[in-house]
Amino acid sequence: MKCSLLATFCFCALSMAPLSARAEKGVWSKPLEVSATIDGKLARAKMLVRTPVGYERDHGSRRYPLVLALHGWGHSAAQFKKDGELGRMADESGVVIAVPDMGKTVYETQFYPETRGAWASVPGTRWIGEVVLPFMRANYAVFPERAQTAIVGYSTGGRGALLVAESYSEFGFAGSLSGTFDLFALEPNTGEYRIHASVYGDRKRFGTRWSKDDGVSKELVPKLLHVEVFLAHGAADKTVLFAQSETMARVLKAAGGAVTHATVQGAGHDWAFWNTQWAPMFAAMTRGFAAASSVAMPNKNAQ
């Protein structure tokens, strides 16, 4: 599925500096409020954007690769800024990073009558694919090509990164830390099962709904074959078992996909682990960006 034009959006730069403003180092924006209508339903959410060193100085003369970064369930965009190392990664990798505030979403593709406590009036995956991505391409000096566009995340956001890439063929790279993919492996007495059941309903009654967003399903995995995937998980993770990433890696490799996968001994479900993995993830990502840059992009206006 490509980016849909069914969504119309606008934004309020709550405190955003003009793009022409001068800056000598990479900076985080102040919160931006983006609003959009999808299928007649209005939604609003905030977002942070990190631009790398030189972005303001070079604006208008060059484009940058784009990275969408998704936080975990119940977390916020601000935690990437406060606890994560994405600012340093942006500067070292020369990328623009967008971090949408997604609240308590499991990056669902659809809501149902049984859905309780939806994060917004539109599904999380559709918000990313049909609002955040086109918003960034329209308002920032980023490449429009898939080969220069990535999506990453941790915990539920790691699940979201791959599910969005499976739903929208707009990404050349997808990276996940501690993500949940195999929904049918979740034990009903666990928190992971309960947060997904709050969207899809009881799995025994509504298995088809769970299958629709099951990241390791035979319908969705082939949609990652054009994406370079990075997976890492802590072996001591008690929140999301490391078997989740191992299963994703196994089925993707079996289908012929390109995947880098690591299970890190002693690591848990926390920033102490996640912050060790951004560097190898971004290294893999930027190698792909560099390889894409060495190949002439086709002229889409050519007859």
Residue pairs with C-beta under 8 A, 6 or more apart in sequence:
1 129
1 167
1 168
1 169
2 168
2 169
2 170
3 129
3 130
3 133
3 134
3 168
3 170
4 126
4 129
4 130
6 38
6 39
6 130
7 36
7 37
7 38
7 126
7 130
7 131
7 134
8 36
8 37
9 34
9 35
9 36
9 37
9 131
9 134
9 135
10 34
10 35
10 36
11 32
11 33
11 34
11 35
11 135
11 139
12 32
12 33
12 35
13 32
14 30
14 31
14 32
14 33
14 46
15 30
15 31
16 29
16 30
16 32
17 23
17 29
17 30
19 56
19 59
19 140
20 56
20 59
21 56
22 56
22 57
23 51
23 55
23 56
23 57
24 53
24 57
25 53
25 91
26 50
26 51
26 52
26 53
26 55
26 87
26 90
26 91
27 50
27 51
28 48
28 49
28 50
28 81
28 87
29 48
29 49
29 50
29 51
31 46
31 47
31 48
31 77
31 101
32 46
32 47
32 48
32 49
33 44
33 45
33 46
33 47
34 44
34 45
34 46
34 47
34 100
34 131
34 132
34 135
35 42
35 43
35 44
36 42
36 43
36 44
36 122
36 127
36 130
36 131
37 43
38 122
38 126
38 127
38 130
38 131
39 122
41 121
41 122
42 121
43 120
43 121
43 122
43 127
43 131
44 120
45 100
45 101
45 102
45 103
45 120
45 127
46 77
46 100
46 101
47 77
47 98
47 99
47 100
47 101
47 132
48 77
48 78
48 80
48 81
48 98
48 99
48 101
49 96
49 97
49 98
49 99
49 136
49 140
50 81
50 86
50 87
50 90
50 96
50 97
50 98
50 99
51 64
51 90
51 96
51 140
52 64
52 90
52 91
52 93
52 94
52 95
52 96
53 91
53 94
55 64
55 96
55 141
58 141
59 141
60 141
62 141
63 141
63 142
63 143
63 148
64 94
64 95
64 96
64 140
64 141
64 142
64 143
65 93
65 94
65 95
65 96
65 142
65 143
65 148
65 149
65 150
65 286
65 289
66 95
66 96
66 98
66 136
66 137
66 140
66 142
66 143
66 148
66 149
66 150
67 90
67 95
67 96
67 97
67 98
67 149
67 150
67 151
67 152
67 285
68 97
68 98
68 99
68 100
68 128
68 132
68 133
68 136
68 149
68 150
68 151
68 152
68 161
68 164
69 80
69 86
69 97
69 98
69 99
69 151
69 152
69 153
69 157
70 99
70 100
70 102
70 107
70 128
70 151
70 152
70 153
70 154
70 156
70 157
70 158
70 160
70 161
70 164
71 77
71 79
71 80
71 99
71 101
71 102
71 153
71 154
71 155
71 157
72 153
72 154
72 155
72 156
72 157
72 158
73 104
73 105
73 106
73 155
73 156
73 195
74 103
74 104
75 155
75 157
76 101
76 103
77 99
77 100
77 101
77 102
78 101
80 86
80 99
81 87
81 99
83 271
83 275
84 271
84 274
84 275
84 278
85 275
85 278
85 279
86 97
86 99
86 278
89 95
89 97
89 278
89 279
89 282
90 96
90 97
92 282
93 282
93 285
93 286
93 289
94 286
95 150
95 282
95 286
95 289
96 136
96 140
96 141
96 142
98 132
98 136
98 140
100 127
100 128
100 132
102 119
102 124
102 127
102 157
102 160
103 119
103 120
104 117
104 119
104 195
105 118
105 119
105 120
105 123
105 124
105 156
105 160
106 124
106 156
106 159
106 160
106 195
106 196
106 199
106 213
107 124
107 125
107 128
107 156
107 157
107 159
107 160
107 163
107 164
107 213
108 115
108 123
108 124
108 125
108 199
108 200
108 213
109 123
109 125
109 126
109 163
109 167
109 212
109 213
110 123
110 209
110 212
110 213
111 118
111 123
111 199
112 199
112 200
112 201
112 206
112 209
114 200
114 201
114 202
114 206
115 198
115 199
115 200
115 201
116 198
116 199
117 198
118 199
120 127
124 160
125 160
125 163
125 164
125 167
125 213
128 151
128 160
128 164
129 164
129 167
129 168
129 170
133 149
133 168
133 170
136 142
137 144
142 148
142 149
143 149
145 172
145 292
145 297
146 169
146 170
146 171
146 172
146 226
147 172
147 288
147 289
147 292
147 297
148 172
148 289
148 292
148 293
149 170
149 171
149 172
149 173
150 171
150 172
150 173
150 174
150 175
150 285
150 289
151 161
151 164
151 165
151 171
151 173
151 174
151 175
152 158
152 161
152 173
152 174
152 175
152 176
152 177
152 230
152 281
152 285
153 159
153 160
153 161
153 175
153 176
153 177
153 179
154 176
154 177
154 178
154 179
154 274
155 177
155 178
155 179
155 180
155 239
155 240
155 269
156 179
156 180
156 195
157 179
158 175
158 176
158 177
158 178
158 179
158 180
159 176
159 179
159 180
159 181
159 215
161 174
161 175
161 176
161 179
162 174
162 176
162 179
162 181
162 215
162 224
162 229
162 248
163 213
163 215
163 220
164 171
164 174
165 171
165 174
165 223
165 224
165 227
166 215
166 220
166 221
166 223
166 224
167 223
169 223
169 226
171 227
172 226
172 227
172 228
172 288
172 292
173 227
173 228
173 229
173 230
173 284
173 285
173 288
173 289
174 224
174 227
174 228
174 229
174 230
175 229
175 230
175 231
175 281
175 284
175 285
176 229
176 230
176 231
176 232
176 245
176 248
177 232
177 233
177 273
177 274
177 277
177 281
178 232
178 233
178 234
178 237
178 239
178 240
178 245
178 269
178 273
178 274
179 215
179 231
179 233
179 240
179 244
179 245
179 248
180 186
180 192
180 196
180 215
180 240
180 244
181 214
181 215
181 216
181 244
181 245
181 247
181 248
182 214
182 215
182 216
182 243
182 244
182 247
182 248
183 196
183 203
183 210
183 211
183 213
183 214
183 215
184 203
184 210
184 214
185 241
185 243
185 244
185 247
186 192
186 193
186 196
186 203
187 193
188 203
191 239
192 239
192 240
193 203
196 210
197 203
200 206
200 209
200 210
200 213
201 209
203 210
211 217
211 219
214 220
215 221
215 248
216 247
216 248
216 251
221 251
221 252
221 255
221 257
222 255
224 252
224 255
224 257
225 255
225 256
225 257
227 257
227 258
228 258
228 259
228 260
228 284
228 285
228 288
229 248
229 252
229 257
229 258
229 259
229 260
230 259
230 260
230 261
230 280
230 281
230 284
230 285
231 245
231 248
231 249
231 259
231 260
231 261
231 262
232 245
232 261
232 262
232 263
232 264
232 277
232 280
232 281
233 240
233 242
233 244
233 245
233 246
233 262
233 263
233 264
233 267
234 242
234 263
234 264
234 266
234 267
234 268
234 269
234 273
235 242
235 263
235 264
235 265
235 266
235 267
236 265
236 266
236 267
236 268
237 267
237 268
237 269
237 273
238 268
238 269
239 268
239 269
240 269
242 263
245 261
245 263
246 261
246 263
248 259
249 259
249 261
252 259
253 259
260 284
262 277
262 280
264 273
264 276
264 277
267 273
267 276
